């Protein structure tokens, strides 16, 4: 279980963040509720890895809200302040909008992340007929950075070159 400091998060976050079973939650001024979870995955490059999951709980779509991006990246910052692990981001494929989600997340990351603090590697592959978009985020100070990126590259290359059944 990932335990983050809500005090530090809420000191910076435009949306109040609370802890809920299995993760963290926040609500925007437009009453849209988001849940953030960190799900333990297989290690990458010998480093503990957590899938970073963003879920919109509320069905309504209030449009672009910069507070959502800001709150998500404050939570990511706190994760890396506490842990020297890998974040794995896999885009939801339930509605066919995974490519757009991937572009948006990578764009958000380039805007919100401190320059030169992180390495982000992205990949996409067709797996069982579905387009899978994934990314890893690692702090550049992680002593296993080279092994992590090599392992990610090897795994994604194997997926991309896997023949369709």
DAZI-V960308 format. One record per backbone hydrogen bond with DSSP energy under -0.5 kcal/mol. NH is the residue of the N-H (numbers start at 1). CO is the residue of the C=O. E is the energy in kcal/mol with one decimal. If there is no record, write none. Layout:
# DAZI-V960308
nh = <NH & NH>
co = <CO & CO>
e = <E & E>
This chain:
# DAZI-V960308
nh = <3 & 4 & 6 & 9 & 10 & 11 & 12 & 12 & 13 & 18 & 20 & 23 & 24 & 25 & 26 & 27 & 28 & 31 & 33 & 34 & 35 & 36 & 37 & 39 & 39 & 40 & 41 & 44 & 47 & 49 & 50 & 51 & 52 & 53 & 53 & 55 & 55 & 57 & 57 & 58 & 62 & 68 & 69 & 70 & 71 & 72 & 73 & 74 & 75 & 76 & 77 & 78 & 79 & 80 & 81 & 82 & 83 & 85 & 86 & 87 & 88 & 88 & 89 & 89 & 90 & 91 & 96 & 101 & 102 & 103 & 104 & 105 & 106 & 107 & 108 & 109 & 110 & 111 & 112 & 113 & 117 & 118 & 119 & 121 & 123 & 125 & 127 & 127 & 130 & 132 & 132 & 133 & 134 & 135 & 136 & 137 & 138 & 140 & 142 & 145 & 148 & 149 & 150 & 151 & 152 & 153 & 154 & 155 & 156 & 157 & 158 & 159 & 160 & 161 & 162>
co = <1 & 2 & 4 & 5 & 6 & 7 & 8 & 9 & 9 & 25 & 23 & 20 & 36 & 18 & 34 & 16 & 32 & 28 & 31 & 26 & 55 & 24 & 53 & 37 & 51 & 38 & 49 & 47 & 44 & 41 & 86 & 39 & 88 & 37 & 51 & 35 & 53 & 33 & 55 & 33 & 60 & 65 & 65 & 66 & 67 & 68 & 69 & 70 & 71 & 72 & 73 & 74 & 75 & 76 & 77 & 78 & 79 & 83 & 48 & 137 & 50 & 86 & 87 & 135 & 88 & 133 & 93 & 97 & 98 & 99 & 100 & 101 & 102 & 103 & 104 & 105 & 106 & 107 & 108 & 109 & 114 & 114 & 138 & 136 & 134 & 132 & 125 & 130 & 127 & 125 & 130 & 131 & 123 & 89 & 121 & 87 & 119 & 117 & 139 & 142 & 144 & 145 & 146 & 147 & 148 & 149 & 150 & 151 & 152 & 153 & 154 & 155 & 156 & 157 & 159>
e = <-0.5 & -0.6 & -0.9 & -2.3 & -3.1 & -1.1 & -0.7 & -1.4 & -2.4 & -2.9 & -2.3 & -2.7 & -2.9 & -2.7 & -2.2 & -0.7 & -2.6 & -2.0 & -0.5 & -2.9 & -2.9 & -3.1 & -2.3 & -0.5 & -2.6 & -0.5 & -2.9 & -1.8 & -1.4 & -0.5 & -2.7 & -3.5 & -3.1 & -2.6 & -0.7 & -2.7 & -0.5 & -2.7 & -0.7 & -1.2 & -0.6 & -1.8 & -0.8 & -2.3 & -2.5 & -2.5 & -2.4 & -1.7 & -2.0 & -2.2 & -2.4 & -2.0 & -2.2 & -2.3 & -1.7 & -1.5 & -2.5 & -0.5 & -2.4 & -2.2 & -2.8 & -0.5 & -0.5 & -3.5 & -0.5 & -2.6 & -0.8 & -2.2 & -2.5 & -2.3 & -2.5 & -2.8 & -2.5 & -2.3 & -3.0 & -2.7 & -2.2 & -1.6 & -3.1 & -2.4 & -1.8 & -0.6 & -3.1 & -1.9 & -2.4 & -2.0 & -0.6 & -2.8 & -1.8 & -3.5 & -0.6 & -0.5 & -2.8 & -2.2 & -2.3 & -2.4 & -2.4 & -3.0 & -1.9 & -1.9 & -2.8 & -2.6 & -2.2 & -2.6 & -2.5 & -2.6 & -2.6 & -2.5 & -2.8 & -2.4 & -2.0 & -1.9 & -2.6 & -1.9 & -0.9>
